[in-house]
């Protein structure tokens, strides 16, 4: 085996490890990554991801660019020689960003739910008022 092949295998293995770390940092399975790649226009099979992560399968520039975009990193980041601690710090940053994003999403949903609840109670009040004016029995609609 030539020196060039050894270097390529080493780079492929390092790339695969970094993809695996980024995937796992997001709590994604390999099929989750497949879904994201497919949605981005780069369909792959789960076994392809497994081979890529183990460094067995070569990866082309378009795939590298798509993977980097999905993880929100520059393509060069996937090739940087960094310590495990640095990768853990980057994973920590990713988790922190996700927590912030999900907290904001939850808060928006809570606010929307409060608005819907107020609208529901207003509609129920009007319903009951009109039903009483018409002398009709008021049922328990909307009280679930």
C-alpha positions as CSV (number, residue, x, y, z in Angstrom):
1,X,0.0,0.0,0.0
2,X,1.4,3.4,-0.9
3,X,1.9,6.3,1.5
4,X,-0.9,8.2,-0.2
5,X,-3.4,5.4,0.5
6,X,-2.4,5.3,4.2
7,X,-2.9,9.1,4.5
8,X,-6.3,8.9,2.7
9,X,-7.4,6.1,5.0
10,X,-6.3,8.0,8.0
11,X,-8.2,11.2,6.8
12,X,-11.3,9.1,6.0
13,X,-11.2,7.5,9.5
14,X,-10.7,10.9,11.2
15,X,-13.6,12.4,9.1
16,X,-15.8,9.5,10.0
17,X,-15.1,9.9,13.7
18,X,-15.9,13.5,13.5
19,X,-19.2,12.9,11.7
20,X,-20.1,10.3,14.4
21,X,-19.3,12.7,17.2
22,X,-21.4,15.4,15.7
23,X,-24.2,13.0,15.0
24,X,-24.1,11.6,18.5
25,X,-23.9,15.1,20.0
26,X,-27.3,15.8,18.5
27,X,-28.6,12.5,19.9
28,X,-29.2,11.4,16.3
29,X,-29.1,7.8,15.1
30,X,-27.6,6.9,11.8
31,X,-31.1,6.7,10.3
32,X,-31.7,10.3,11.6
33,X,-28.7,11.5,9.7
34,X,-29.9,9.7,6.6
35,X,-33.3,11.5,6.9
36,X,-31.5,14.9,7.2
37,X,-29.2,14.2,4.3
38,X,-32.2,13.0,2.2
39,X,-34.2,16.1,3.0
40,X,-31.1,18.2,2.0
41,X,-31.0,16.4,-1.4
42,X,-28.2,14.0,-0.6
43,X,-29.9,10.6,-0.1
44,X,-27.8,7.9,1.5
45,X,-28.5,4.5,3.1
46,X,-27.8,3.8,6.7
47,X,-25.1,1.3,5.8
48,X,-23.4,4.1,3.8
49,X,-23.3,6.3,6.9
50,X,-21.9,3.3,8.9
51,X,-19.2,2.8,6.4
52,X,-18.5,6.6,6.2
53,X,-18.2,6.8,10.0
54,X,-15.8,3.8,10.1
55,X,-13.6,5.4,7.5
56,X,-14.2,2.5,5.0
57,X,-16.1,4.5,2.4
58,X,-14.6,7.5,0.5
59,X,-16.7,10.7,0.6
60,X,-17.0,13.2,-2.2
61,X,-17.0,16.9,-1.9
62,X,-20.8,17.3,-2.3
63,X,-21.4,14.8,0.5
64,X,-18.8,16.6,2.7
65,X,-20.4,19.9,2.1
66,X,-23.9,18.6,2.8
67,X,-22.8,16.9,6.0
68,X,-21.1,20.0,7.2
69,X,-24.2,22.1,6.4
70,X,-26.5,19.7,8.3
71,X,-24.3,20.0,11.3
72,X,-23.9,23.8,10.9
73,X,-20.1,23.7,10.6
74,X,-17.6,24.6,8.0
75,X,-16.5,21.7,5.8
76,X,-12.9,22.2,7.0
77,X,-14.0,21.6,10.5
78,X,-14.6,18.0,9.6
79,X,-10.9,17.5,8.9
80,X,-9.4,19.5,11.7
81,X,-7.0,17.6,14.0
82,X,-8.5,18.4,17.3
83,X,-8.3,16.8,20.7
84,X,-11.2,14.8,22.1
85,X,-11.7,17.5,24.7
86,X,-12.1,20.1,22.0
87,X,-14.7,17.9,20.3
88,X,-16.5,17.5,23.6
89,X,-16.5,21.3,24.1
90,X,-18.0,21.6,20.6
91,X,-20.6,19.0,21.4
92,X,-21.4,20.9,24.6
93,X,-21.9,24.1,22.5
94,X,-24.2,22.2,20.2
95,X,-26.2,20.9,23.1
96,X,-26.4,24.4,24.7
97,X,-27.7,25.8,21.4
98,X,-30.3,23.1,21.1
99,X,-31.5,23.7,24.7
100,X,-31.8,27.4,24.0
101,X,-33.6,26.7,20.7
102,X,-36.0,24.2,22.3
103,X,-36.6,26.5,25.3
104,X,-37.5,29.3,23.0
105,X,-39.8,27.0,21.0
106,X,-41.5,25.8,24.2
107,X,-42.0,29.4,25.3
108,X,-43.6,30.4,22.0
109,X,-45.9,27.3,22.2
110,X,-46.9,28.2,25.7
111,X,-47.7,31.7,24.7
112,X,-49.7,30.5,21.7
113,X,-51.5,28.0,24.0
114,X,-52.4,30.8,26.4
115,X,-53.8,32.9,23.5
116,X,-55.8,29.9,22.3
117,X,-57.1,29.2,25.8
118,X,-58.2,32.9,26.2
119,X,-59.9,32.7,22.8
120,X,-61.7,29.5,23.8
121,X,-63.0,30.9,27.0
122,X,-64.2,34.0,25.2
123,X,-66.0,31.9,22.7
124,X,-67.5,29.7,25.4
125,X,-68.8,32.8,27.3
126,X,-70.5,34.1,24.1
127,X,-71.9,30.6,23.4
128,X,-73.4,30.3,26.9
129,X,-74.7,33.9,26.8
130,X,-76.5,33.3,23.4
131,X,-77.8,29.9,24.5
132,X,-79.3,31.4,27.7
133,X,-80.9,34.3,25.6
134,X,-82.5,31.7,23.4
135,X,-83.6,29.6,26.4
136,X,-81.6,26.6,25.3
137,X,-79.8,24.2,27.5
138,X,-76.0,24.8,27.7
139,X,-74.0,21.7,27.1
140,X,-70.4,21.1,28.3
141,X,-68.8,21.8,24.9
142,X,-65.2,22.9,25.1
143,X,-64.8,21.9,28.7
144,X,-62.4,19.0,28.0
